[in-house]
């Protein structure tokens, strides 16, 4: 599947912001066997004084940008062509049968702090007793890891109401869970907390979702902005699987990965800091069109 | 030198009488057999040579020094009333030979820590090979992912360390905890030393107590040697005055002669770190940070931080700045490391730790968990990744296996939470004599020692910062967690020591160095300090003028008094109070501004400002309107001019002083224009001219210059136009013009700056006037024009 992706992010400041710096996580990754970035560019207006591309801890691509002159508006425009050749659904076996101890289930034996990072608490995905209780109740003992991911994701999708107005970036996942509403970010964080509470390492995937559905299929939620879903480690036999709880599907060829992290904080599309007295507003638009479709 | 403790004058009892070690616990002063350790002998003899009254006076001198110097303890959440520094005057004495061995052992430990932290931010082999649990590192909040793979510019992660040490029951030293992030306490150790020198004036100079200055000089030289070769500087990064150890940051900055900077003073430009100064951005390439890493860059670390510098990590990544210590080095402060260091020493150095650390078990392993469960009665179990000091109680910690009511059963807690817990042995520590109620008492103690990487390798400070428990009852280290006192640590050589100072040696070539850079924020605070001090003085003069007239004012009042009441009211001065809350507030603002630039003041100037604040606070409670208030204002005026005198007599004429002076002149010119506009009317209330002369503190001058009674002409001439009267508007406009012309950027390519032009306009406008032409409306215009200079100043220097 070949896609042309466009992202436009606009920031407006009440009073001109001086010395603004930003980190962008927006360019799709190349993942062998899964997706390939064919071409991509990011245009920024006004022209930043400094711009550097580098890789972060998790292997994501990011851009550092800095402005010297004060400005009251920034427009970031991304264009990318990506070929998607695989999916992140579990293939064949769903992993080793879970043992009696939840902690031992799907245990990650990998001896690197990179993998271990996905087991520990992170700023937006801290342990929560209510979510842990829920996760225990919804996962059948004896299930295999991949099944648990699918079952939990489906259960979450059934209980939660998608509501773009109910939460903000700052709403804690526990609050969104208590009210059973939110957006893809909330769905994803809740599921990460749930999986980690069962001993399954889990992380946050930020990316794009095909905007227009193939003929005869429904449009997916979250397609008009950057999207988020869950990545879970199902042991060395199965590896990482990705599940989109907002749409109750394993991430397939409609999902285009930009970045992996422990939670939103690691992969926020635009992270910035500046000196400004007033507030700011921002808007985002995304267009993901299949080429030649 | 007396050789035994019995060298006391006959008939007087030794202070050692009644002092004895606690059973089973080593004592720093006494050997097990009750005899005095040799390094203490001469100090005890000295103390025995003093009468009890002399002794108390000597100790009081030390305490007085600390109060005068403004050394205090502030805790977050306690906005007001920082507490007195609880110094026990009797130092802890250690023989130099023992200190030497300690230094060698701790240098090995420092190298071990350096190897580990370099691995954690580099190849991660220790985790990969199973020597450290991956999960423990991953959940360590100080393991900063954005810094993984970043090589420090200096080639080293660690440059300045502190170790908490205590002497165990076997008489050997134990490390209780490692401080690798931004250790505090070295400045307090210096201050404790100054205080103990005061307390032992005749004794210290002839003693063989090793001096501290050499240690700091080597460290500073090491910092300077790490600077990039682009004329860049080294500075100290502080979280600011609200931090509980800010005093120390300012003290160290002054002591080392380094710039004290806050995150807001810095900007990152093209991978280089710059200080925003009144002369424009200037490069800085070495930062001794006293700010925890997580707060240092809101762009990549804690996003809510207002203490940091956006983009700092970018500068670190491009090796534009060396951080002391490297950002992320705090990962080693986690308690759980103590469980792995003994093994890591074997693995990496091929030998056991030279100085052992307190026995610690990470409960993530089954065998360790079982051990902790079985021995919980002798342990403190707490969060594995806590960076608090060893054996400190905190939420979630369990002492001696006593679970809280809601905590459930110990075994299942360990089973559930083991990965996040460590058990630490409750060691008992040696005692040292503390001075309490006129006698010596043995108190458990621990010492914070400091180690610096110098050009000659790791160096241990010959001294330290001892903390003494409040109680003698419990020798376990837990008793040290709160309360108690602190003490200086003397390392005594058996040879005479050299009198070392921070100053250059006489045999070095003399170079007059240029005065340091002035960060814009510091300039801003100095400017406002000048304004607030002057404003407070003006408020005092006005209050005194009113209060001294009050007793003779008839019941119905007079036109002058009612106008004065209105004028005071406009200034926020409440005439129903003897000392108005507004005066107190203005002084508090001055103190606040001074506090932000504390590194730039002498101890005397600071003490006099603090004294002023205290006095106003006390007067507010007792002074009543009328004569009482008038004379209180006299006292305050003498105190505030004392501060101004100290500043203007003693402060070097660098840019900072100019900003202070401009602030003072601006405020005084504004206040005078206000006063004249209100009271120097041709047809104003009777007595208005005299009031102006009095508030303008020019009574004597007026009498000498004009053989007539005060009239509008004489008053406006003297207080507005006379360039020789230090109370006149003209005098201060001249002063502002002089100072502005000496500031950096007074002219740009031969053209006057905006500010210089604005000052010149005010000056020439004023100088063409006569007392007759400078009427009330002109005075009001003049006041506004002077007020607007603040904006120009701000735009040119302070943004």
Interface residues (C-beta under 8 A of the other chain):
Chain A: X19 X21 X22 X23 X49 X50 X52 X56 X57 X58 X64 X66 X68 X110 X111 X112 X113 X115 X116 X117 X119 X120 X121 X265 X266 X271 X272 X273 X274
Chain B: X124 X127 X128 X129 X130 X134 X135 X137 X138 X139 X143 X145 X146 X148 X149 X267 X268 X269 X270 X298 X299 X300 X303 X310 X311 X314
